[in-house]
Amino acid sequence: MEYGAPFDDGNSAFLSLSDVDDRASAPPGRRTLNLSTHTEVSPWWELSPEDYAARRAAVVERLLTAAERVFPNLREGIECALPGTPRTFARYTGRAQGMVGGLRTTLWNSNLFGIGSRDVGLPDFWLVGDTVFPGQGTPACALSGINVWRDIGMRASRPQAWERGRPARILISTVADATGTDMGSSRSVG
């Protein structure tokens, strides 16, 4: 890890370790460790096959080196490694350019309750989820839902569709972080 360098391509590492008794993730006596990092998606799509393989290998190396700070000799116990990049996530989740984990947090949207809940201008239709809210997975989806609930409540004091007896439509789009859980589900509520 390089302090002061951007938090991407392995210069930040997120570790998620399966529970000891989680048989859905690993056989008895084994555990699954998911490592992820932030990365810009567009450069991955511009690489030749050789450059793509080299960049993927370099990021994997940085992540394993970071994980070995917590789990010394980690590499000795690896039975299966499945590196994924934005190209991988695009293929298996259908997400545009393989983007996962929600909107990038910026100075503009860092006030988690201050940004809008994505009223798209269609009557009684709201967008909810990590694709319209900064952050990733369940927390982003939950806070996004809270914002929609709050905004619908504020609008309820004005003449709106719900006063005419029609429910609001909310499109929920969830995707977990790069650990691979709950990828790409969406549903309509209301």
Secondary structure by P-SEA (a helix, b strand, c coil): cccccccccccbbbbbbccccccccccccbbbbbbbbbbbccccccccaaaaaaaaaaaaaaaaaaaaaccccccccccbbbbbcaaaaaaccccccccccccccccccccccccccccccccccccccccccccccaaaaaaaaaaaaaaaaaaccccccccccbbbbbbbbbbbcccccccccccccc
